[in-house]
Amino acid sequence: MAASFATIAEQIKLDILSKTHVQDNDAKRKEIARTFISDTITVPTKEMYEYATLSTLGDDVYFEPSTKALETHMAQLTGKEAALFVPSGTASNQIALRCHLLQPPYTVMCDHRAHIHKYEAGGAAFHSGAAVTPVVPSNGHHLTVDDVRRNMIMGPDVHEAPTEVVALENTLNGTIIPQEEIVAISQFVHSLGRKMHLDGARLWHVAAETEMPIKELCDPFDSVSLCFSKGLGAPIGSCLVGSNAYITKARRIRKLFGGGMRQTGILAASAAYALTYNFPLLPKVHQMARTLEAGLEEIGVKITSKAETCMIFYDPSTVGVTYEEIADRASDLPEPLILGGSRLVVHIQTSESAVADFLSLVRKLAEEKKAAGFVKPGPNANGTTYKDIYVRRAPKQTA
């Protein structure tokens, strides 16, 4: 016997809201304020949600007014002809490469730490059939025009796939590439008829720190990807910008990759809110990161990558402490801190009390290690210095 419609409807229905969802969300926001793992964990505020509900209700595969307004603004802001709203930074980067790369064999050059190379599931190879040339910066900080020149593949050797795109990332691990270096790289790459792409997921931080206009930061590139869902706190989305012809092609590739979305007005409005109200919060984020850096240095912890924007990398072995000890102790606090190894990421929803509590925790651990007999060795007899090594003194003999 066929089931009644009411029975089918009963089987289909779903209520995802628990009886405590308001309290659960408040608890989650409190947790996020004390999480240093990434800025991807930022969440929409109630005010962002309220603004987003006022957006238009079009279909973005055809035409969505709020999304079109965002794309128009992003094109004007970056000094490009057109923009395309996409679900993620990875989608934006991979669509960008697919549109630049026409006929293999070819190679994409990037920093060996770049997101395109390390964290996009081999997308350049899978989507575009491209090899990647990962380059280690000779200065240990950022790629230079000399690095690019040395690794550019342009010769007649048929064993090598020519470099077609040079992709930079700014910021990369929170560090800023000097704009004059970017301009020099761009001039060199374009002189060879090749393309420049920027993974500018955190370019907002560069603008906030250097006070350079977004357009100036984007001018050297043929295409740029910018993210709304990391440090700016929108729930989802990035924009890819470029020429009219390029973005027309990108729109087709977005559809091919399964990224054509429908009622995106609510997402576009969230991004617009983030640009308006959350971007101005970034200077405070940078100041909190510098507070972390200064506090750790005062304790004696080694900083391996300084707080240029929202991230620092540190090595606590200089005070005899491990990352595991810090994470374990942090999780036992009355209000736990959530940590992820050597990287500390500050974002617009990080609380000042979380920064203070983290420094207090590391300071206490360092004091405990010192009291237990951990010391940093001084110079050898020949004048050399042991770096980042701790030894444990033999315990005193007791009667």
Sequence and secondary structure as in RCSB ss.txt:
>XXXX:A:sequence
MAASFATIAEQIKLDILSKTHVQDNDAKRKEIARTFISDTITVPTKEMYEYATLSTLGDDVYFEPSTKALETHMA
QLTGKEAALFVPSGTASNQIALRCHLLQPPYTVMCDHRAHIHKYEAGGAAFHSGAAVTPVVPSNGHHLTVDDVRR
NMIMGPDVHEAPTEVVALENTLNGTIIPQEEIVAISQFVHSLGRKMHLDGARLWHVAAETEMPIKELCDPFDSVS
LCFSKGLGAPIGSCLVGSNAYITKARRIRKLFGGGMRQTGILAASAAYALTYNFPLLPKVHQMARTLEAGLEEIG
VKITSKAETCMIFYDPSTVGVTYEEIADRASDLPEPLILGGSRLVVHIQTSESAVADFLSLVRKLAEEKKAAGFV
KPGPNANGTTYKDIYVRRAPKQTA
>XXXX:A:secstr
    HHHHHHHH      TTHHHHHHHHHHHHTTB S STT    HHHHHHHTTS   BTTTB HHHHHHHHHHH
HHHT SEEEEES HHHHHHHHHHHH  SSS EEEEETT HHHHSSTTHHHHHH  EEEEE  TTSSS  HHHHHH
H   SS TTS  EEEEEEESSBTTB   HHHHHHHHHHHHHTT EEEEEETTHHHHHHHH   HHHHHTT SEEE
EESSSTT  SS EEEEE HHHHHHHHHHHHHTT   S  HHHHHHHHHIIIIIGGGHHHHHHHHHHHHHHHHHHT
 EEEE  SSSEEEEEGGGGT  HHHHHHHHHTSSS  B BTTEEE  TT  HHHHHHHHHHHHHHHHHHHHTTEE
   B TTS B  S  EE       
